[in-house]
Amino acid sequence: MPRIRLPRADGTSHDYTLRGPGNWKLPEPGTRFNRVAYSAAHVVADPFSSADPWLQPAIDWDSTLAYRSYLWSLGLGVAEAMDTAQRGMGLDWPTSLELIDRSLSLARATPGALIASGAGTDHLEPRPTTTVDDVIAAYELQCEAIESRGGRIILMASRALAACAKSPDDYAKVYARILQQVREPVIMHWLGDMFDPALAAYWGHADPDRAMDVCLDVIERYASKVDGIKISLLDKDKEIAMRRRLPSGVRMYTGDDFNFAELIAGDESAYSDALLGIFDAIAPAAAAALAALGIGDRATFDAILAPTVPLSRHMFCAPTRFYKTGVVFLAWLNGRQKHFVMVGGQQSARNLLHFVELFRLADVAGLLADPELASKRMRTLCALHGVDA
């Protein structure tokens, strides 16, 4: 196995010998898991574009779509144009719609491909004059765009709604109007303010328990239009409490990148399905673990995912919204893209020591598929920071 010198916080460095990739049994084509499992997928930037990377998204479409094919080949679904794809952090609505369009076309040509796409209000800039009716119209536009293309909807949280809502009743009004109109049941998404500070006090309450009551009331009233809800609060107890209160037939999709393994495994009464950004970064481990769980092998499920949890917790550490940088970093280390450049220049959102720890934790989890390549690219990153690795 290759060896690399890695820097420490005190300016010294140490030798690190890689362990090698995991020896997992990946699912056979057509394998059906006993959990619904979506990976929120990242986008690959075009490093040769002349566009200003902070102001205009430029996408390498071939590499971006190839990553979706890779996820489908492992049996995972794709949650398209979500925050993992830098939605609202570099990826605008016109480019998101093109991404959705291209991915839906590819999904139709891919047997068994599972895909759902994010509908939000990100084309509506929150202003002091923005009204609840403006938010409804913005949601309607994006939902219709996705449904007219034959897509399923993930109903994303709205910054504009958080900015203009005066009470929980405003949230209820918006969601009621949208859920009454959708053609197929949607996946709702409650994204916590650790992922996006503009979503603080969503559902009209800063207290998450009171906010949960509002959300559950909406779901209960329109349960036939809700496939499930993904909550991203990084609090397993809150997720379990909400899971127990969901109407029959409504799924809980875990968005808890800190505690996903035990939430997917479940307890004596229920389990969570998955819609996770971390599944982009740990896709082969996730697929192998889910395949094992599907045949009742809980021990193998736990053994595969246990070392991925510290990796995920580090990747999603505060400021949590910068986790996308770690996702793309691992895709680059693993040769899934040729460069470490991101939409919006977000490759600069984490420091070198954060990347060093990600590199080590990914290796411990068996997630560096080609240790030689990963070491070479890690040396390149260290050199760019003035460190001889």
Disulfide bonds with the S-S distance in Angstrom:
none
